[in-house]
Amino acid sequence: MPTTIPLTTAFFAAILGFLGAALTINVILSRVRTGVDAGDGGVATLAQAIRAHANFIEQAPLALLILAAAELSGVRLLVVELLGTGLIIARLSSAYALNRSLGQTPLRQFGGGASVLLLVVASIATLLALGGIR
């Protein structure tokens, strides 16, 4: 019987919370360094910091929600752990790549592609578990 608190997902959420905090601090520090209070002021490094943070906010919450649904639906713990580990690797890859360049890079493409793949796999696993296939 699944627990009412998705403990494995909570672990991954906590780790990603540190990444989210680091990305927020990076934007704040970039704003202080550049003196730009709103927008990116045309400063490439600030635009990169903002985009890295925004990309994280666009992807991580939904992925964690689906991961929690998978865990609570009875998806095998190993699958949840693999998906969570993959999510951390994908988000770290994207954050690093976006802070280096706003252009397409192999690491950025890997992070984005892996994030989408993880969303799809976690969604399928959740639906299967809800149908009794674990």
The first five atom37 places (N, CA, C, CB, O) and aatype in JSON, in Angstrom:
{
  "aatype": [12, 14, 16, 16, 9, 14, 10, 16, 16, 0, 13, 13, 0, 0, 9, 10, 7, 13, 10, 7, 0, 0, 10, 16, 9, 2, 19, 9, 10, 15, 1, 19, 1, 16, 7, 19, 3, 0, 7, 3, 7, 7, 19, 0, 16, 10, 0, 5, 0, 9, 1, 0, 8, 0, 2, 13, 9, 6, 5, 0, 14, 10, 0, 10, 10, 9, 10, 0, 0, 0, 6, 10, 15, 7, 19, 1, 10, 10, 19, 19, 6, 10, 10, 7, 16, 7, 10, 9, 9, 0, 1, 10, 15, 15, 0, 18, 0, 10, 2, 1, 15, 10, 7, 5, 16, 14, 10, 1, 5, 13, 7, 7, 7, 0, 15, 19, 10, 10, 10, 19, 19, 0, 15, 9, 0, 16, 10, 10, 0, 10, 7, 7, 9, 1],
  "atom_mask": [
    [1, 1, 1, 1, 1],
    [1, 1, 1, 1, 1],
    [1, 1, 1, 1, 1],
    [1, 1, 1, 1, 1],
    [1, 1, 1, 1, 1],
    [1, 1, 1, 1, 1],
    [1, 1, 1, 1, 1],
    [1, 1, 1, 1, 1],
    [1, 1, 1, 1, 1],
    [1, 1, 1, 1, 1],
    [1, 1, 1, 1, 1],
    [1, 1, 1, 1, 1],
    [1, 1, 1, 1, 1],
    [1, 1, 1, 1, 1],
    [1, 1, 1, 1, 1],
    [1, 1, 1, 1, 1],
    [1, 1, 1, 0, 1],
    [1, 1, 1, 1, 1],
    [1, 1, 1, 1, 1],
    [1, 1, 1, 0, 1],
    [1, 1, 1, 1, 1],
    [1, 1, 1, 1, 1],
    [1, 1, 1, 1, 1],
    [1, 1, 1, 1, 1],
    [1, 1, 1, 1, 1],
    [1, 1, 1, 1, 1],
    [1, 1, 1, 1, 1],
    [1, 1, 1, 1, 1],
    [1, 1, 1, 1, 1],
    [1, 1, 1, 1, 1],
    [1, 1, 1, 1, 1],
    [1, 1, 1, 1, 1],
    [1, 1, 1, 1, 1],
    [1, 1, 1, 1, 1],
    [1, 1, 1, 0, 1],
    [1, 1, 1, 1, 1],
    [1, 1, 1, 1, 1],
    [1, 1, 1, 1, 1],
    [1, 1, 1, 0, 1],
    [1, 1, 1, 1, 1],
    [1, 1, 1, 0, 1],
    [1, 1, 1, 0, 1],
    [1, 1, 1, 1, 1],
    [1, 1, 1, 1, 1],
    [1, 1, 1, 1, 1],
    [1, 1, 1, 1, 1],
    [1, 1, 1, 1, 1],
    [1, 1, 1, 1, 1],
    [1, 1, 1, 1, 1],
    [1, 1, 1, 1, 1],
    [1, 1, 1, 1, 1],
    [1, 1, 1, 1, 1],
    [1, 1, 1, 1, 1],
    [1, 1, 1, 1, 1],
    [1, 1, 1, 1, 1],
    [1, 1, 1, 1, 1],
    [1, 1, 1, 1, 1],
    [1, 1, 1, 1, 1],
    [1, 1, 1, 1, 1],
    [1, 1, 1, 1, 1],
    [1, 1, 1, 1, 1],
    [1, 1, 1, 1, 1],
    [1, 1, 1, 1, 1],
    [1, 1, 1, 1, 1],
    [1, 1, 1, 1, 1],
    [1, 1, 1, 1, 1],
    [1, 1, 1, 1, 1],
    [1, 1, 1, 1, 1],
    [1, 1, 1, 1, 1],
    [1, 1, 1, 1, 1],
    [1, 1, 1, 1, 1],
    [1, 1, 1, 1, 1],
    [1, 1, 1, 1, 1],
    [1, 1, 1, 0, 1],
    [1, 1, 1, 1, 1],
    [1, 1, 1, 1, 1],
    [1, 1, 1, 1, 1],
    [1, 1, 1, 1, 1],
    [1, 1, 1, 1, 1],
    [1, 1, 1, 1, 1],
    [1, 1, 1, 1, 1],
    [1, 1, 1, 1, 1],
    [1, 1, 1, 1, 1],
    [1, 1, 1, 0, 1],
    [1, 1, 1, 1, 1],
    [1, 1, 1, 0, 1],
    [1, 1, 1, 1, 1],
    [1, 1, 1, 1, 1],
    [1, 1, 1, 1, 1],
    [1, 1, 1, 1, 1],
    [1, 1, 1, 1, 1],
    [1, 1, 1, 1, 1],
    [1, 1, 1, 1, 1],
    [1, 1, 1, 1, 1],
    [1, 1, 1, 1, 1],
    [1, 1, 1, 1, 1],
    [1, 1, 1, 1, 1],
    [1, 1, 1, 1, 1],
    [1, 1, 1, 1, 1],
    [1, 1, 1, 1, 1],
    [1, 1, 1, 1, 1],
    [1, 1, 1, 1, 1],
    [1, 1, 1, 0, 1],
    [1, 1, 1, 1, 1],
    [1, 1, 1, 1, 1],
    [1, 1, 1, 1, 1],
    [1, 1, 1, 1, 1],
    [1, 1, 1, 1, 1],
    [1, 1, 1, 1, 1],
    [1, 1, 1, 1, 1],
    [1, 1, 1, 0, 1],
    [1, 1, 1, 0, 1],
    [1, 1, 1, 0, 1],
    [1, 1, 1, 1, 1],
    [1, 1, 1, 1, 1],
    [1, 1, 1, 1, 1],
    [1, 1, 1, 1, 1],
    [1, 1, 1, 1, 1],
    [1, 1, 1, 1, 1],
    [1, 1, 1, 1, 1],
    [1, 1, 1, 1, 1],
    [1, 1, 1, 1, 1],
    [1, 1, 1, 1, 1],
    [1, 1, 1, 1, 1],
    [1, 1, 1, 1, 1],
    [1, 1, 1, 1, 1],
    [1, 1, 1, 1, 1],
    [1, 1, 1, 1, 1],
    [1, 1, 1, 1, 1],
    [1, 1, 1, 1, 1],
    [1, 1, 1, 0, 1],
    [1, 1, 1, 0, 1],
    [1, 1, 1, 1, 1],
    [1, 1, 1, 1, 1]
  ],
  "atom_positions": [
    [[0.85, -1.18, 0.0], [0.0, 0.0, 0.0], [0.89, 1.24, 0.0], [-0.97, 0.0, 1.23], [1.77, 1.37, 0.86]],
    [[0.69, 2.15, -0.95], [1.5, 3.37, -0.99], [1.25, 4.24, 0.24], [1.2, 4.17, -2.27], [0.16, 4.27, 0.8]],
    [[2.27, 4.94, 0.64], [2.18, 5.87, 1.76], [1.42, 7.13, 1.32], [3.59, 6.24, 2.3], [1.33, 7.42, 0.13]],
    [[0.88, 7.87, 2.26], [0.15, 9.09, 1.91], [1.09, 10.25, 1.64], [-0.83, 9.47, 3.01], [0.68, 11.28, 1.11]],
    [[2.35, 10.08, 2.01], [3.36, 11.09, 1.7], [4.37, 10.44, 0.77], [4.05, 11.64, 3.02], [5.01, 9.45, 1.13]],
    [[4.53, 10.99, -0.44], [5.48, 10.37, -1.39], [6.92, 10.7, -0.97], [5.22, 10.87, -2.84], [7.5, 11.67, -1.44]],
    [[7.46, 9.88, -0.1], [8.76, 10.17, 0.51], [9.9, 10.21, -0.49], [9.07, 9.15, 1.57], [10.8, 11.04, -0.37]],
    [[9.88, 9.34, -1.47], [10.94, 9.34, -2.47], [10.88, 10.62, -3.29], [10.83, 8.1, -3.39], [11.91, 11.26, -3.53]],
    [[9.68, 11.0, -3.72], [9.53, 12.25, -4.46], [9.9, 13.44, -3.58], [8.09, 12.41, -4.97], [10.48, 14.41, -4.06]],
    [[9.58, 13.37, -2.3], [9.93, 14.46, -1.38], [11.45, 14.66, -1.34], [9.4, 14.17, 0.03], [11.93, 15.79, -1.28]],
    [[12.19, 13.57, -1.39], [13.65, 13.65, -1.42], [14.11, 14.4, -2.67], [14.28, 12.24, -1.37], [14.93, 15.32, -2.59]],
    [[13.58, 13.99, -3.83], [13.98, 14.65, -5.08], [13.52, 16.11, -5.1], [13.4, 13.89, -6.29], [14.23, 16.97, -5.63]],
    [[12.37, 16.39, -4.54], [11.89, 17.77, -4.47], [12.83, 18.62, -3.62], [10.45, 17.82, -3.89], [13.1, 19.78, -3.95]],
    [[13.32, 18.06, -2.53], [14.25, 18.79, -1.67], [15.55, 19.09, -2.4], [14.53, 17.99, -0.39], [16.07, 20.2, -2.31]],
    [[16.07, 18.12, -3.12], [17.3, 18.34, -3.89], [17.06, 19.41, -4.95], [17.77, 17.01, -4.56], [17.88, 20.32, -5.11]],
    [[15.94, 19.31, -5.67], [15.63, 20.31, -6.68], [15.34, 21.67, -6.05], [14.43, 19.86, -7.52], [15.53, 22.71, -6.69]],
    [[14.87, 21.67, -4.81], [14.68, 22.94, -4.1], [15.98, 23.69, -3.95], [0.0, 0.0, 0.0], [16.01, 24.92, -4.07]],
    [[17.07, 22.97, -3.68], [18.38, 23.62, -3.6], [18.78, 24.22, -4.95], [19.45, 22.61, -3.13], [19.32, 25.32, -5.01]],
    [[18.51, 23.48, -6.03], [18.83, 24.0, -7.36], [17.99, 25.23, -7.66], [18.6, 22.91, -8.43], [18.5, 26.21, -8.2]],
    [[16.71, 25.18, -7.33], [15.84, 26.34, -7.54], [16.32, 27.56, -6.76], [0.0, 0.0, 0.0], [16.32, 28.67, -7.27]],
    [[16.73, 27.34, -5.53], [17.25, 28.44, -4.71], [18.54, 28.99, -5.32], [17.51, 27.97, -3.26], [18.73, 30.21, -5.36]],
    [[19.42, 28.12, -5.78], [20.68, 28.56, -6.38], [20.41, 29.39, -7.64], [21.57, 27.36, -6.72], [21.07, 30.4, -7.88]],
    [[19.45, 28.95, -8.46], [19.12, 29.69, -9.67], [18.52, 31.06, -9.35], [18.15, 28.88, -10.54], [18.78, 32.04, -10.04]],
    [[17.7, 31.12, -8.29], [17.14, 32.39, -7.86], [18.24, 33.34, -7.38], [16.1, 32.17, -6.73], [18.27, 34.51, -7.76]],
    [[19.13, 32.83, -6.57], [20.25, 33.64, -6.07], [21.1, 34.12, -7.23], [21.11, 32.83, -5.08], [21.58, 35.26, -7.22]],
    [[21.3, 33.27, -8.23], [22.08, 33.65, -9.4], [21.45, 34.84, -10.12], [22.21, 32.47, -10.36], [22.16, 35.75, -10.55]],
    [[20.12, 34.84, -10.25], [19.43, 35.97, -10.89], [19.61, 37.23, -10.04], [17.92, 35.65, -11.09], [19.91, 38.3, -10.57]],
    [[19.42, 37.1, -8.74], [19.56, 38.26, -7.85], [20.96, 38.85, -7.94], [19.24, 37.85, -6.39], [21.12, 40.06, -8.09]],
    [[21.96, 37.99, -7.84], [23.35, 38.47, -7.91], [23.65, 39.11, -9.28], [24.32, 37.32, -7.64], [24.36, 40.1, -9.36]],
    [[23.1, 38.53, -10.33], [23.3, 39.1, -11.67], [22.65, 40.47, -11.77], [22.73, 38.16, -12.75], [23.2, 41.38, -12.39]],
    [[21.49, 40.62, -11.17], [20.82, 41.92, -11.17], [21.64, 42.96, -10.39], [19.4, 41.8, -10.55], [21.78, 44.1, -10.83]],
    [[22.18, 42.55, -9.26], [22.99, 43.46, -8.45], [24.24, 43.87, -9.23], [23.38, 42.8, -7.09], [24.59, 45.05, -9.27]],
    [[24.91, 42.9, -9.84], [26.14, 43.19, -10.59], [25.89, 44.12, -11.78], [26.76, 41.89, -11.09], [26.69, 45.01, -12.07]],
    [[24.74, 43.91, -12.45], [24.47, 44.69, -13.67], [23.69, 45.96, -13.41], [23.71, 43.84, -14.67], [23.65, 46.86, -14.25]],
    [[23.06, 46.06, -12.24], [22.24, 47.22, -11.94], [20.92, 47.24, -12.69], [0.0, 0.0, 0.0], [20.27, 48.28, -12.77]],
    [[20.51, 46.1, -13.24], [19.25, 45.99, -13.99], [18.18, 45.45, -13.03], [19.4, 45.05, -15.25], [18.28, 44.33, -12.54]],
    [[17.17, 46.28, -12.78], [16.13, 45.9, -11.82], [14.99, 45.09, -12.44], [15.56, 47.12, -11.18], [14.36, 44.28, -11.76]],
    [[14.71, 45.31, -13.73], [13.61, 44.61, -14.39], [14.05, 44.2, -15.79], [12.32, 45.49, -14.46], [14.84, 44.9, -16.43]],
    [[13.53, 43.06, -16.24], [13.94, 42.57, -17.56], [15.4, 42.16, -17.53], [0.0, 0.0, 0.0], [15.97, 41.91, -16.46]],
    [[16.01, 42.08, -18.72], [17.42, 41.7, -18.76], [18.33, 42.85, -19.18], [17.61, 40.54, -19.69], [19.55, 42.7, -19.19]],
    [[17.74, 44.0, -19.52], [18.53, 45.17, -19.88], [19.47, 44.96, -21.05], [0.0, 0.0, 0.0], [20.4, 45.74, -21.26]],
    [[19.23, 43.89, -21.81], [20.12, 43.6, -22.93], [21.46, 43.0, -22.52], [0.0, 0.0, 0.0], [22.38, 42.9, -23.33]],
    [[21.56, 42.61, -21.26], [22.81, 42.03, -20.73], [22.72, 40.51, -20.87], [23.05, 42.44, -19.22], [21.87, 39.86, -20.26]],
    [[23.61, 39.95, -21.68], [23.55, 38.52, -22.0], [23.63, 37.63, -20.76], [24.69, 38.16, -22.95], [22.87, 36.67, -20.63]],
    [[24.54, 37.94, -19.84], [24.68, 37.08, -18.65], [23.43, 37.11, -17.78], [25.9, 37.52, -17.82], [23.04, 36.1, -17.2]],
    [[22.79, 38.28, -17.7], [21.55, 38.36, -16.93], [20.43, 37.61, -17.65], [21.15, 39.84, -16.71], [19.65, 36.91, -17.02]],
    [[20.37, 37.74, -18.96], [19.36, 37.01, -19.74], [19.54, 35.5, -19.56], [19.45, 37.38, -21.23], [18.56, 34.77, -19.45]],
    [[20.77, 35.04, -19.52], [21.05, 33.62, -19.32], [20.59, 33.17, -17.93], [22.55, 33.34, -19.5], [19.97, 32.11, -17.79]],
    [[20.89, 33.96, -16.92], [20.48, 33.61, -15.55], [18.95, 33.56, -15.45], [21.05, 34.63, -14.54], [18.39, 32.65, -14.84]],
    [[18.29, 34.56, -16.03], [16.82, 34.6, -16.0], [16.24, 33.39, -16.73], [16.3, 35.91, -16.63], [15.31, 32.76, -16.24]],
    [[16.78, 33.08, -17.9], [16.25, 31.97, -18.69], [16.47, 30.63, -17.99], [16.91, 31.94, -20.07], [15.6, 29.76, -18.01]],
    [[17.64, 30.46, -17.36], [17.91, 29.22, -16.63], [16.91, 29.03, -15.49], [19.36, 29.21, -16.08], [16.4, 27.94, -15.27]],
    [[16.64, 30.12, -14.77], [15.68, 30.07, -13.67], [14.28, 29.79, -14.2], [15.69, 31.39, -12.87], [13.56, 28.94, -13.67]],
    [[13.89, 30.5, -15.25], [12.55, 30.32, -15.83], [12.35, 28.91, -16.37], [12.31, 31.34, -16.94], [11.29, 28.32, -16.19]],
    [[13.37, 28.37, -17.01], [13.27, 27.02, -17.55], [13.07, 26.01, -16.43], [14.52, 26.67, -18.36], [12.28, 25.07, -16.56]],
    [[13.77, 26.21, -15.33], [13.6, 25.34, -14.17], [12.16, 25.41, -13.66], [14.59, 25.73, -13.04], [11.53, 24.38, -13.4]],
    [[11.65, 26.62, -13.52], [10.3, 26.82, -13.0], [9.25, 26.26, -13.96], [10.03, 28.32, -12.76], [8.19, 25.8, -13.52]],
    [[9.54, 26.28, -15.24], [8.61, 25.73, -16.24], [8.56, 24.2, -16.18], [9.01, 26.17, -17.63], [7.51, 23.61, -16.44]],
    [[9.66, 23.58, -15.86], [9.76, 22.12, -15.97], [9.67, 21.35, -14.65], [11.03, 21.78, -16.63], [8.95, 20.36, -14.56]],
    [[10.39, 21.79, -13.64], [10.52, 21.01, -12.41], [9.21, 20.78, -11.65], [11.48, 21.68, -11.5], [8.96, 19.65, -11.24]],
    [[8.35, 21.79, -11.46], [7.14, 21.55, -10.67], [6.22, 20.48, -11.28], [6.36, 22.84, -10.51], [5.73, 19.61, -10.57]],
    [[5.98, 20.55, -12.58], [5.12, 19.56, -13.22], [5.73, 18.17, -13.14], [4.86, 19.93, -14.7], [5.04, 17.18, -12.87]],
    [[7.04, 18.09, -13.36], [7.71, 16.79, -13.28], [7.61, 16.21, -11.87], [9.19, 16.93, -13.68], [7.37, 15.01, -11.72]],
    [[7.78, 17.04, -10.86], [7.65, 16.54, -9.48], [6.22, 16.14, -9.15], [8.12, 17.61, -8.49], [6.01, 15.16, -8.44]],
    [[5.26, 16.87, -9.66], [3.86, 16.52, -9.45], [3.54, 15.15, -10.05], [2.94, 17.59, -10.05], [2.89, 14.32, -9.42]],
    [[3.99, 14.93, -11.26], [3.74, 13.65, -11.92], [4.52, 12.54, -11.21], [4.12, 13.71, -13.42], [4.02, 11.42, -11.07]],
    [[5.73, 12.84, -10.78], [6.51, 11.85, -10.05], [5.82, 11.46, -8.75], [7.93, 12.39, -9.76], [5.78, 10.29, -8.38]],
    [[5.27, 12.44, -8.05], [4.52, 12.15, -6.82], [3.28, 11.32, -7.12], [4.13, 13.46, -6.1], [2.96, 10.4, -6.38]],
    [[2.59, 11.66, -8.2], [1.41, 10.87, -8.59], [1.81, 9.43, -8.9], [0.72, 11.51, -9.82], [1.11, 8.49, -8.54]],
    [[2.94, 9.27, -9.56], [3.42, 7.92, -9.87], [3.7, 7.15, -8.58], [4.7, 7.98, -10.73], [3.29, 6.0, -8.44]],
    [[4.39, 7.79, -7.67], [4.72, 7.13, -6.41], [3.46, 6.77, -5.63], [5.63, 8.03, -5.56], [3.35, 5.65, -5.11]],
    [[2.53, 7.7, -5.53], [1.3, 7.46, -4.79], [0.39, 6.45, -5.47], [0.56, 8.75, -4.58], [-0.45, 5.82, -4.83]],
    [[0.55, 6.3, -6.78], [-0.27, 5.35, -7.53], [0.26, 3.92, -7.44], [-0.35, 5.77, -8.98], [-0.38, 2.98, -7.9]],
    [[1.44, 3.78, -6.85], [1.99, 2.44, -6.66], [3.01, 2.03, -7.7], [0.0, 0.0, 0.0], [3.33, 0.85, -7.82]],
    [[3.54, 2.99, -8.46], [4.62, 2.67, -9.4], [5.79, 2.14, -8.58], [5.04, 3.92, -10.27], [6.08, 2.64, -7.49]],
    [[6.46, 1.14, -9.12], [7.58, 0.55, -8.39], [8.58, 1.62, -7.95], [8.29, -0.5, -9.27], [8.89, 2.55, -8.69]],
    [[9.06, 1.46, -6.74], [9.97, 2.44, -6.15], [11.22, 2.63, -7.01], [10.36, 2.01, -4.75], [11.69, 3.76, -7.16]],
    [[11.75, 1.56, -7.57], [12.94, 1.67, -8.42], [12.67, 2.58, -9.61], [13.38, 0.28, -8.9], [13.53, 3.37, -10.0]],
    [[11.48, 2.48, -10.2], [11.12, 3.33, -11.33], [11.06, 4.8, -10.89], [9.76, 2.88, -11.94], [11.56, 5.68, -11.58]],
    [[10.44, 5.04, -9.74], [10.35, 6.4, -9.21], [11.75, 6.95, -8.94], [9.49, 6.43, -7.91], [12.04, 8.11, -9.24]],
    [[12.62, 6.12, -8.37], [13.99, 6.56, -8.09], [14.75, 6.87, -9.37], [14.73, 5.49, -7.28], [15.48, 7.86, -9.43]],
    [[14.6, 6.04, -10.38], [15.28, 6.27, -11.66], [14.76, 7.55, -12.32], [15.09, 5.08, -12.6], [15.54, 8.34, -12.84]],
    [[13.46, 7.74, -12.3], [12.88, 8.95, -12.88], [13.33, 10.2, -12.12], [11.34, 8.86, -12.88], [13.66, 11.22, -12.74]],
    [[13.35, 10.13, -10.81], [13.79, 11.27, -10.01], [15.26, 11.59, -10.23], [0.0, 0.0, 0.0], [15.64, 12.76, -10.33]],
    [[16.08, 10.56, -10.31], [17.51, 10.77, -10.58], [17.7, 11.38, -11.96], [18.3, 9.44, -10.47], [18.49, 12.31, -12.15]],
    [[16.97, 10.86, -12.93], [17.03, 11.41, -14.28], [16.58, 12.86, -14.32], [0.0, 0.0, 0.0], [17.15, 13.67, -15.05]],
    [[15.56, 13.17, -13.55], [15.06, 14.55, -13.49], [16.13, 15.49, -12.94], [13.79, 14.63, -12.62], [16.33, 16.59, -13.47]],
    [[16.8, 15.08, -11.9], [17.87, 15.92, -11.34], [18.98, 16.13, -12.36], [18.43, 15.29, -10.05], [19.47, 17.24, -12.52]],
    [[19.38, 15.06, -13.03], [20.44, 15.18, -14.04], [19.99, 16.1, -15.17], [20.82, 13.79, -14.61], [20.76, 16.95, -15.63]],
    [[18.76, 15.94, -15.63], [18.24, 16.78, -16.72], [18.17, 18.24, -16.32], [16.87, 16.3, -17.14], [18.55, 19.11, -17.1]],
    [[17.68, 18.51, -15.12], [17.55, 19.9, -14.67], [18.92, 20.55, -14.42], [16.7, 19.97, -13.4], [19.11, 21.72, -14.72]],
    [[19.85, 19.79, -13.88], [21.21, 20.32, -13.7], [21.85, 20.63, -15.05], [22.09, 19.32, -12.91], [22.5, 21.66, -15.22]],
    [[21.66, 19.74, -16.0], [22.2, 19.93, -17.35], [21.63, 21.2, -17.98], [21.89, 18.73, -18.23], [22.37, 22.01, -18.52]],
    [[20.32, 21.34, -17.9], [19.69, 22.53, -18.47], [20.16, 23.8, -17.77], [18.17, 22.42, -18.39], [20.47, 24.79, -18.43]],
    [[20.21, 23.79, -16.46], [20.62, 24.97, -15.71], [22.05, 25.37, -16.07], [20.51, 24.71, -14.19], [22.33, 26.55, -16.29]],
    [[22.92, 24.41, -16.12], [24.31, 24.7, -16.47], [24.41, 25.25, -17.89], [25.18, 23.44, -16.32], [25.06, 26.27, -18.12]],
    [[23.77, 24.57, -18.84], [23.85, 24.98, -20.24], [23.26, 26.36, -20.46], [23.14, 23.97, -21.12], [23.84, 27.17, -21.18]],
    [[22.1, 26.64, -19.85], [21.46, 27.94, -20.05], [22.23, 29.08, -19.39], [20.05, 27.9, -19.5], [22.14, 30.22, -19.83]],
    [[22.98, 28.78, -18.36], [23.81, 29.81, -17.74], [25.08, 30.07, -18.54], [24.18, 29.42, -16.32], [25.79, 31.05, -18.29]],
    [[25.38, 29.22, -19.5], [26.56, 29.39, -20.35], [26.21, 30.07, -21.68], [27.2, 28.03, -20.63], [27.0, 30.85, -22.2]],
    [[25.01, 29.76, -22.21], [24.63, 30.29, -23.52], [23.12, 30.15, -23.7], [25.38, 29.55, -24.67], [22.52, 29.19, -23.21]],
    [[22.52, 31.11, -24.4], [21.11, 31.0, -24.72], [20.91, 30.24, -26.03], [20.47, 32.39, -24.83], [19.79, 29.91, -26.4]],
    [[22.0, 29.95, -26.72], [21.92, 29.19, -27.96], [21.74, 27.7, -27.7], [0.0, 0.0, 0.0], [21.87, 27.22, -26.57]],
    [[21.44, 26.98, -28.77], [21.3, 25.54, -28.66], [22.66, 24.89, -28.46], [20.59, 24.97, -29.9], [23.58, 25.1, -29.26]],
    [[22.79, 24.13, -27.42], [24.02, 23.38, -27.16], [23.63, 21.93, -26.9], [24.81, 23.98, -25.94], [22.48, 21.66, -26.54]],
    [[24.55, 21.0, -27.08], [24.22, 19.6, -26.81], [23.71, 19.36, -25.39], [25.44, 18.74, -27.06], [22.78, 18.58, -25.18]],
    [[24.3, 20.03, -24.42], [23.88, 19.85, -23.03], [22.48, 20.41, -22.8], [24.88, 20.52, -22.07], [21.68, 19.82, -22.07]],
    [[22.18, 21.54, -23.41], [20.84, 22.12, -23.29], [19.82, 21.2, -23.96], [20.78, 23.53, -23.93], [18.74, 20.97, -23.41]],
    [[20.16, 20.68, -25.13], [19.24, 19.78, -25.83], [19.03, 18.5, -25.04], [19.78, 19.45, -27.23], [17.92, 17.98, -24.97]],
    [[20.11, 17.98, -24.43], [19.99, 16.8, -23.59], [19.05, 17.07, -22.42], [21.37, 16.35, -23.07], [18.13, 16.29, -22.17]],
    [[19.27, 18.17, -21.71], [18.46, 18.51, -20.54], [16.99, 18.67, -20.9], [0.0, 0.0, 0.0], [16.12, 18.14, -20.21]],
    [[16.72, 19.39, -21.97], [15.33, 19.59, -22.39], [14.68, 18.31, -22.87], [0.0, 0.0, 0.0], [13.55, 18.0, -22.49]],
    [[15.4, 17.57, -23.69], [14.86, 16.31, -24.2], [14.63, 15.28, -23.11], [0.0, 0.0, 0.0], [13.62, 14.59, -23.09]],
    [[15.59, 15.19, -22.2], [15.46, 14.24, -21.09], [14.29, 14.62, -20.19], [16.76, 14.18, -20.27], [13.58, 13.75, -19.69]],
    [[14.09, 15.91, -19.98], [12.97, 16.36, -19.14], [11.63, 15.96, -19.76], [13.01, 17.88, -18.95], [10.74, 15.48, -19.06]],
    [[11.49, 16.16, -21.05], [10.25, 15.79, -21.74], [10.06, 14.28, -21.69], [10.25, 16.28, -23.21], [8.96, 13.79, -21.42]],
    [[11.12, 13.54, -21.95], [11.03, 12.08, -21.92], [10.62, 11.59, -20.52], [12.39, 11.46, -22.32], [9.8, 10.68, -20.4]],
    [[11.19, 12.18, -19.49], [10.85, 11.8, -18.12], [9.38, 12.1, -17.82], [11.75, 12.53, -17.12], [8.71, 11.31, -17.15]],
    [[8.87, 13.23, -18.3], [7.45, 13.56, -18.11], [6.56, 12.5, -18.76], [7.13, 14.95, -18.71], [5.58, 12.05, -18.16]],
    [[6.92, 12.11, -19.96], [6.12, 11.12, -20.69], [6.18, 9.76, -19.99], [6.61, 10.99, -22.14], [5.14, 9.12, -19.79]],
    [[7.37, 9.32, -19.63], [7.51, 8.01, -18.98], [6.81, 8.0, -17.63], [9.0, 7.66, -18.8], [6.13, 7.02, -17.3]],
    [[6.96, 9.05, -16.84], [6.29, 9.12, -15.53], [4.78, 9.14, -15.7], [6.76, 10.36, -14.74], [4.05, 8.54, -14.91]],
    [[4.3, 9.84, -16.71], [2.86, 9.89, -16.97], [2.32, 8.52, -17.37], [2.55, 10.91, -18.08], [1.27, 8.09, -16.89]],
    [[3.04, 7.83, -18.25], [2.62, 6.48, -18.67], [2.66, 5.53, -17.48], [3.53, 5.95, -19.81], [1.73, 4.75, -17.28]],
    [[3.72, 5.59, -16.69], [3.82, 4.71, -15.52], [2.68, 4.96, -14.54], [5.17, 4.92, -14.8], [2.13, 4.02, -13.97]],
    [[2.32, 6.22, -14.36], [1.21, 6.57, -13.47], [-0.1, 6.0, -13.99], [1.09, 8.09, -13.31], [-0.85, 5.39, -13.24]],
    [[-0.36, 6.2, -15.27], [-1.61, 5.67, -15.87], [-1.66, 4.16, -15.79], [-1.74, 6.13, -17.33], [-2.71, 3.58, -15.52]],
    [[-0.53, 3.5, -16.03], [-0.5, 2.04, -15.92], [-0.78, 1.59, -14.5], [0.85, 1.51, -16.39], [-1.53, 0.64, -14.27]],
    [[-0.15, 2.28, -13.53], [-0.37, 1.93, -12.13], [-1.83, 2.13, -11.73], [0.54, 2.76, -11.22], [-2.4, 1.32, -10.99]],
    [[-2.43, 3.2, -12.22], [-3.84, 3.43, -11.92], [-4.73, 2.35, -12.51], [-4.27, 4.8, -12.43], [-5.82, 2.07, -12.01]],
    [[-4.25, 1.74, -13.61], [-4.96, 0.64, -14.23], [-4.62, -0.7, -13.65], [0.0, 0.0, 0.0], [-5.1, -1.73, -14.12]],
    [[-3.78, -0.71, -12.62], [-3.43, -1.96, -11.94], [-2.17, -2.62, -12.45], [0.0, 0.0, 0.0], [-1.81, -3.71, -12.0]],
    [[-1.48, -1.98, -13.4], [-0.23, -2.53, -13.94], [0.93, -1.78, -13.3], [-0.17, -2.42, -15.5], [1.14, -0.59, -13.55]],
    [[1.66, -2.48, -12.46], [2.75, -1.83, -11.74], [4.06, -2.38, -12.2], [2.6, -2.0, -10.23], [5.11, -1.96, -11.71]]
  ]
}
